[in-house]
Amino acid sequence: QVQLVESGGGLVQLGGSLRLSCAASGRTLSSYTMGWFRQTPGMEREFVAAISWRGGSTSYADSVKGRFTISRDNTRNMVSLQMDSLKPEDTAVYFCAAALLGDSWERRPGKYASWGQGTQVSVSS
């Protein structure tokens, strides 16, 4: 199993930006589909973005399309989520996840086997 650790969360004002990072250890990320999900209290985990292991294919939730960008650096064993034009409704705990699914992306959280502990993102109005 690959171990994942998120960082970069925090408090930001409406319209601000944050960059989340997900560092992997235990195994190289180069064969893994990577995803970002978020969760608020009492709600199910929600898909945010995903990227294929080569990085050539990405998918975004409609709610973040055009504002968030997922990227990866397999040489550094890291995945990032650049979040711009943040809104209060983006407030959540953000998780990165890894799955062995071939060179494709995946939106379903149940398909991911490895998860980080999460990082809190709070957007004030």
Disulfide bonds with the S-S distance in Angstrom:
Cys22-Cys96 2.00
